[in-house]
């Protein structure tokens, strides 16, 4: 939610509310959790069934994040939603230069891909040539 104020001699200005700041922190945490799982915004959007541009708008703080999207991403990452929100709150406090932020250790991934990771991912059939398809390059 964004608040607006006016001054008799000024144009309308936009002020960010604490809710806007928290939404942005949740978005940054979602992006971090997706990256930590070795996934991409495009791949996660396909997994949860929404447009990549929509998920990108959520994780960049351009749009408010719907609760069902938070739950869907958390389910795909095998992460409890309250843990994500707690980490986002810590991130918000750290961004405000407040002490007490905790850094979560990333899960170790093997240097060599296992046999289950050798299966190519196909989300849909596209009429574009592979080199012209930029969806996974985002």
VOGU-3710 file (C-alpha; in Angstrom, 3 decimals, decimal comma):
1> xxxxxxxxxx> 0,000/0,000/0,000  1,371/3,382/-0,923  0,290/6,611/0,714  0,026/9,921/-1,068  0,276/13,425/0,347  -0,373/16,814/-1,105  0,875/20,268/-0,350  -0,927/23,385/-1,601  2,123/24,433/-3,652  3,293/20,962/-4,658
11> xxxxxxxxxx> 2,219/18,099/-6,836  1,084/14,777/-5,406  3,995/12,796/-3,963  4,300/9,113/-3,247  5,468/7,834/0,150  6,312/4,250/0,900  4,641/2,700/3,901  6,081/0,075/6,266  3,930/-2,470/4,406  5,687/-1,522/1,149
21> xxxxxxxxxx> 9,066/-2,032/2,800  8,044/-5,417/4,200  6,635/-6,511/0,836  9,952/-5,587/-0,807  11,864/-7,512/1,877  9,671/-10,593/1,314  10,333/-10,266/-2,414  14,097/-10,051/-1,891  13,948/-13,076/0,408  11,906/-15,039/-2,143
31> xxxxxxxxxx> 14,516/-14,230/-4,796  17,312/-15,318/-2,423  15,561/-18,585/-1,538  14,932/-19,356/-5,210  18,582/-18,679/-6,031  19,760/-20,762/-3,051  17,768/-23,693/-4,396  19,710/-23,391/-7,691  16,560/-22,379/-9,558  15,659/-19,307/-11,589
41> xxxxxxxxxx> 12,705/-16,954/-11,596  11,587/-18,412/-14,945  11,841/-22,019/-13,742  10,035/-21,234/-10,472  7,261/-19,418/-12,334  6,757/-22,488/-14,536  6,776/-24,747/-11,472  4,057/-22,799/-9,652  2,086/-21,999/-12,809  2,290/-18,210/-13,088
51> xxxxxxxxxx> 3,863/-15,866/-15,620  7,568/-15,161/-15,227  6,892/-11,431/-15,460  4,403/-11,659/-12,578  6,876/-13,480/-10,332  9,566/-11,005/-11,314  7,281/-8,107/-10,315  6,685/-9,782/-6,944  10,330/-10,462/-6,119  11,442/-6,979/-7,185
61> xxxxxxxxxx> 8,802/-5,304/-5,014  6,929/-3,724/-7,922  3,702/-5,500/-6,989  2,295/-6,762/-3,693  2,882/-10,491/-3,308  -0,326/-12,547/-3,029  -0,343/-15,022/-0,154  -1,066/-17,993/-2,481  2,123/-17,174/-4,425  4,156/-17,170/-1,196
71> xxxxxxxxxx> 2,682/-20,559/-0,276  3,276/-21,992/-3,758  6,925/-20,901/-3,862  7,500/-22,162/-0,326  5,944/-25,524/-1,186  8,154/-25,803/-4,275  11,227/-24,977/-2,160  10,173/-27,284/0,709  10,249/-24,271/3,028  7,683/-23,328/5,658
81> xxxxxxxxxx> 6,077/-19,921/4,913  6,634/-18,656/8,448  10,377/-19,295/8,037  10,409/-17,243/4,833  8,541/-14,380/6,506  10,841/-14,509/9,534  13,909/-14,320/7,280  12,311/-11,447/5,375  11,785/-9,580/8,630  15,437/-10,148/9,551
91> xxxxxxxxxx> 16,408/-8,929/6,084  14,286/-5,801/6,594  15,959/-5,124/9,928  19,391/-5,654/8,355  18,517/-3,304/5,495  17,583/-0,679/8,079  21,087/-1,120/9,563  19,655/-2,676/12,686  21,793/-5,355/14,352  20,643/-8,918/14,752
101> xxxxxxxxxx> 20,238/-10,215/11,225  20,944/-13,914/10,841  22,600/-15,350/7,775  21,270/-18,741/6,797  23,718/-21,356/5,606  22,963/-22,481/2,064  22,404/-26,143/1,437  25,482/-27,783/-0,027  25,147/-29,007/-3,543  27,459/-31,554/-5,109
111> xxxxxxxxxx> 29,983/-30,299/-7,648  28,960/-33,059/-10,015  25,347/-33,393/-11,082  23,678/-36,622/-10,068  21,843/-38,870/-12,534  18,467/-37,299/-11,620  19,778/-33,868/-12,617  20,697/-34,960/-16,146  17,077/-34,966/-17,318  16,469/-31,964/-19,595
121> xxxxxxxxxx> 13,715/-29,630/-18,480  10,952/-29,014/-20,993  8,218/-26,640/-19,875  6,357/-26,294/-23,163  6,786/-26,661/-26,888  7,797/-23,393/-28,494  7,755/-22,384/-32,116  10,942/-20,371/-31,506  14,378/-21,776/-32,211  16,255/-22,627/-29,028
131> xxxxxxxx> 18,763/-19,794/-29,487  15,866/-17,306/-29,888  14,115/-18,432/-26,699  15,258/-16,113/-23,894  12,941/-17,312/-21,119  15,654/-19,191/-19,205  18,249/-16,484/-19,756  16,507/-14,085/-17,394
//
